[in-house]
């Protein structure tokens, strides 16, 4: 994410310099931005790397993760979770165990940086090592599981995220609601089932309904001043513009423009 932010910042500044030199000069004076700093951003981004373990075909969470001793999940009873409440952090950090999706989260946030096979291998490697002690994790695991076709796990993680407060999954609702997990429930529908992602300013959708689960999804979105509705059913996906003049969207690899005169575009769910 740091690499992405540095690259994007440099690209944005160069775009502004090309499109509106006066605005660029005003901004540079205001924040004391020099050309050497922009070059530093780009150079720093280029020197960052994502580690890769060829024998496993996965991206290690950190440089020492694969050299750590595996956690003894088989002999850790369920009443000893969350681990941080029962084991010293220095004990946990010496083992190959994580409380929430980290590499998997990166593959969700930067989807275009990773292939389908990379996502699948990393999900399958990290999923058994993830305790789920954090309420932040289930929604992300559900979204990526949907993307790679792990539908049973997608359902299980979706239930955990949505029921976090409703069913008091963590046993701590008395201390307050899990707002991030609530937002994660919305993300499962929009980013998971609808498969939405922003690709260079154009919204792409790849609906993925879970087999043998009768469900339809309907939600509104506002994007760059346009309001539109997405409706996903077993055989069709409909996009209809509610406010705005026109909006370009992409369904799988097929792009189309929504207008009020052309309010509904129907495509089969693949």
HELIX and SHEET records of a PDB file:
HELIX    1   1 UNK A    2  UNK A   19  1                                  18    
HELIX    2   2 UNK A   21  UNK A   31  1                                  11    
HELIX    3   3 UNK A   35  UNK A   47  1                                  13    
HELIX    4   4 UNK A   65  UNK A   67  5                                   3    
HELIX    5   5 UNK A   78  UNK A   80  5                                   3    
HELIX    6   6 UNK A   83  UNK A   85  5                                   3    
HELIX    7   7 UNK A   89  UNK A   92  1                                   4    
HELIX    8   8 UNK A  103  UNK A  109  1                                   7    
HELIX    9   9 UNK A  111  UNK A  113  5                                   3    
HELIX   10  10 UNK A  116  UNK A  127  1                                  12    
HELIX   11  11 UNK A  137  UNK A  148  1                                  12    
HELIX   12  12 UNK A  151  UNK A  166  1                                  16    
HELIX   13  13 UNK A  173  UNK A  175  5                                   3    
HELIX   14  14 UNK A  179  UNK A  187  1                                   9    
HELIX   15  15 UNK A  188  UNK A  193  3                                   6    
SHEET    1   A 2 UNK A  69  UNK A  70  0                                        
SHEET    2   A 2 UNK A  95  UNK A  96  1                                        
SHEET    1   B 4 UNK A 197  UNK A 199  0                                        
SHEET    2   B 4 UNK A 202  UNK A 205 -1                                        
SHEET    3   B 4 UNK A 246  UNK A 251  1                                        
SHEET    4   B 4 UNK A 254  UNK A 259 -1                                        
SHEET    1   C 4 UNK A 217  UNK A 223  0                                        
SHEET    2   C 4 UNK A 226  UNK A 232 -1                                        
SHEET    3   C 4 UNK A 236  UNK A 243 -1                                        
SHEET    4   C 4 UNK A 265  UNK A 268 -1                                        
END                                                                             
